Amino acid sequence: MTTPETRARLRGVEQQLAAPTPEPLAGQTEIPLTWQQTELWDPSPADHEQELPQ
C-alpha cells in the first residue's frame, strides 16, 4: 500500500526522468563513464571463520 506522499514523490521522479537532458554548456566537454564491476567486496578470511550461534 502506498501513501499519497509516496505516490507524489514517485510522480515527481517520473517527471524528472521523462524530461529531456539539458544542452551542454559552452566549453563543456563530455566525460565518458564506464562501469566495471568485479565483486562488490573482497571476502576476508575472517568472514569464513565466523559461525552463527546455534
C-alpha positions in Angstrom: 0.0 0.0 0.0 1.4 3.4 -1.0 0.7 6.6 0.8 -0.3 9.8 -1.0 3.2 11.2 -0.2 4.9 8.3 -1.8 2.7 8.5 -4.9 3.5 12.2 -5.2 7.2 11.5 -4.8 7.1 8.8 -7.5 5.2 11.1 -9.9 7.9 13.8 -9.3 10.7 11.4 -10.1 8.9 10.1 -13.1 8.6 13.7 -14.4 12.3 14.3 -13.8 13.3 11.1 -15.7 10.9 12.0 -18.6 12.4 15.5 -19.0 14.9 15.9 -21.8 18.6 16.2 -20.9 19.8 19.8 -20.9 22.0 21.1 -23.7 25.7 21.1 -22.8 27.2 24.5 -21.6 29.6 26.3 -23.9 33.0 24.8 -23.5 31.7 21.8 -21.6 33.3 18.5 -22.5 31.8 15.1 -22.2 33.5 12.7 -19.9 32.7 9.1 -20.9 31.8 7.0 -17.9 32.3 3.3 -17.8 31.0 0.8 -15.3 33.3 -2.1 -14.5 32.0 -4.3 -11.7 34.0 -7.2 -10.4 33.0 -8.1 -6.9 31.0 -6.0 -4.5 33.6 -6.7 -1.8 36.5 -9.0 -1.3 35.6 -11.6 1.4 38.2 -11.6 4.1 39.3 -14.9 5.7 37.7 -13.8 9.0 34.3 -13.8 7.2 34.6 -17.6 6.6 35.7 -18.4 10.1 32.8 -16.8 11.8 30.0 -19.2 12.6 26.4 -18.4 13.6 25.4 -19.3 17.1 23.4 -22.5 17.3 
